[in-house]
Amino acid sequence: MLESVEIYPNVWATAAILAYVTLQRVIELSIARRNTKRLLREGAFEVAAPQYSLLVALHAAWLGLIWLTAFGEPINLVLLGLFALVQLLRFWTLASIGRRWTTRIIVKPGETLVTKGPYRFMAHPNYAVVVLEIFLLPAIFELYAIAILFSLLNAGALAIRIQAEQRALKKHTRGRKNLKL
């Protein structure tokens, strides 16, 4: 589908890539849980809680399916390089939002929205990162059906989530009143 430089299937390289993403998610969930608890203690509240379980299930199914199907597939080095660049955007985004970052929609009334880092350019840079990751990770292994299917499912989930988040942020925080993705 995409012309690229590929390496022959390599179990260790595949395992390393997938282990990196899995470990990253586990660490991020721990950080998010800690930040969520602290924000709730400080008077924040959660919005659209039932949607969260569906999003977690979607992401778990995505990563699990890649683990089940990626071994034995060639690795597209161009897409792996793009994925690495997306990781830099992920780190910049998380560093910019700092202790406010969670995987849930947590709103702290009266707070000013973050406007530094990638938040200067878009309201939801972490969602942009996730959209790219959902497509790129399976595409690295030429699993384009998974890349497309989960990109579509994720787009639907994000459309609902972003609307709920924007309504809550507009109502309860100070800052950009015309949030745009």
C-alpha positions in Angstrom: 0.0 0.0 0.0 2.7 2.5 1.0 6.1 2.3 -0.7 8.6 2.1 2.0 11.8 0.6 3.4 10.9 -2.6 5.2 12.9 -5.0 7.3 12.1 -8.7 7.2 9.8 -9.9 10.0 11.8 -9.8 13.2 10.2 -11.2 16.4 12.5 -9.1 18.7 11.8 -5.8 16.9 8.1 -6.5 16.8 8.1 -7.4 20.5 10.2 -4.3 21.4 7.8 -1.9 19.5 4.7 -3.4 21.1 6.3 -3.7 24.5 7.2 0.0 24.4 3.6 1.0 23.5 2.1 -1.3 26.1 4.5 -0.2 28.9 3.9 3.4 27.9 0.1 2.9 28.3 0.5 1.2 31.7 2.7 4.0 33.0 0.3 6.7 31.6 -2.7 5.0 33.2 -0.9 5.1 36.5 0.0 8.8 36.1 -3.6 9.6 34.9 -5.1 7.7 37.9 -2.8 9.7 40.3 -3.7 13.0 38.6 -7.4 12.2 38.6 -7.5 11.4 42.3 -5.6 14.7 43.1 -7.8 16.8 40.9 -11.0 15.3 42.4 -9.7 16.0 45.9 -9.1 19.6 44.7 -12.8 20.0 43.7 -12.8 18.9 40.1 -15.4 16.5 38.8 -15.7 13.9 36.0 -17.8 14.4 32.9 -19.2 11.6 30.7 -17.9 8.8 33.0 -19.8 6.0 31.2 -18.0 6.8 27.9 -14.6 6.1 29.5 -15.1 2.3 29.8 -15.9 2.1 26.1 -12.8 4.1 25.2 -10.6 1.8 27.4 -12.2 -1.3 25.8 -11.6 0.1 22.3 -7.9 0.9 23.0 -7.4 -2.5 24.7 -8.9 -4.3 21.8 -6.8 -2.3 19.4 -3.5 -3.1 21.2 -4.5 -6.7 21.9 -5.3 -7.3 18.2 -2.0 -5.9 17.1 -0.2 -8.1 19.6 -2.0 -11.1 18.1 -1.4 -10.3 14.5 1.9 -8.3 14.1 4.4 -11.1 14.6 5.7 -12.4 11.3 4.7 -9.2 9.5 7.4 -6.9 7.9 8.1 -3.6 9.7 7.7 -0.4 7.7 10.6 1.8 8.8 9.1 5.0 7.3 5.9 4.6 9.3 8.0 3.6 12.4 9.9 6.9 12.0 6.6 8.8 11.8 5.4 7.0 14.9 8.5 8.1 16.7 7.8 11.7 15.7 4.3 11.3 17.0 5.8 10.2 20.3 7.7 13.5 20.5 4.4 15.3 20.1 2.9 13.1 22.8 5.7 14.0 25.3 5.4 17.7 24.4 1.7 17.5 25.0 1.9 15.7 28.3 4.7 18.0 29.5 2.6 21.1 28.6 -0.5 20.0 30.4 1.4 18.6 33.3 -0.5 17.5 36.4 -3.8 18.3 34.8 -3.4 15.4 32.3 -5.8 12.4 32.8 -7.4 9.8 30.6 -10.8 10.8 31.9 -12.7 14.1 31.3 -11.9 15.9 34.6 -13.0 19.5 34.9 -11.8 21.8 37.7 -14.2 24.8 37.9 -12.6 28.2 37.5 -9.4 26.8 36.1 -7.8 28.6 33.1 -7.2 26.3 30.1 -3.6 25.4 29.2 -2.4 27.6 26.3 1.3 26.6 26.1 3.1 24.1 24.0 0.9 22.4 21.4 -2.2 23.9 23.1 -1.3 27.2 21.4 -2.2 25.6 18.1 -5.1 23.2 18.9 -7.5 22.6 21.8 -6.9 18.8 22.0 -3.4 17.9 20.9 -3.4 14.6 22.8 -6.4 13.5 20.7 -4.5 14.3 17.6 -1.6 12.1 18.9 -4.0 9.2 19.6 -5.6 9.5 16.2 -2.2 9.2 14.6 -1.1 6.4 16.9 -4.3 4.3 16.3 -3.5 4.4 12.5 0.3 4.2 12.6 1.0 1.4 15.0 -0.8 -1.3 13.0 0.3 0.2 9.7 3.9 -0.2 10.8 3.2 -3.9 10.5 1.2 -3.5 7.3 -2.0 -4.3 9.2 -4.0 -1.8 7.3 -7.4 -3.3 8.0 -6.8 -2.9 11.7 -5.5 0.6 11.2 -8.6 1.7 9.2 -11.2 -0.2 11.4 -9.9 1.2 14.7 -9.3 4.7 13.2 -13.0 4.7 12.3 -14.1 3.4 15.7 -11.9 5.8 17.5 -13.2 8.7 15.3 -16.7 7.9 16.5 -15.7 7.7 20.1 -13.7 10.9 20.0 -16.5 12.8 18.3 -18.8 12.0 21.3 -16.0 12.6 23.8 -14.8 15.9 22.4 -18.3 17.3 22.4 -18.8 16.4 26.1 -15.4 17.8 27.0 -15.9 21.1 25.1 -19.3 21.7 26.7 -17.8 21.1 30.2 -14.7 23.2 29.6 -16.7 26.1 28.1 -19.1 26.0 31.1 -16.7 25.6 33.9 -13.3 27.0 33.0 -11.7 30.3 32.0 -9.9 30.6 28.7 -10.7 29.8 25.1 -14.5 29.9 24.7 -14.3 28.8 21.0 -12.5 25.5 21.4 -11.6 23.9 18.2 -9.8 20.6 17.4 
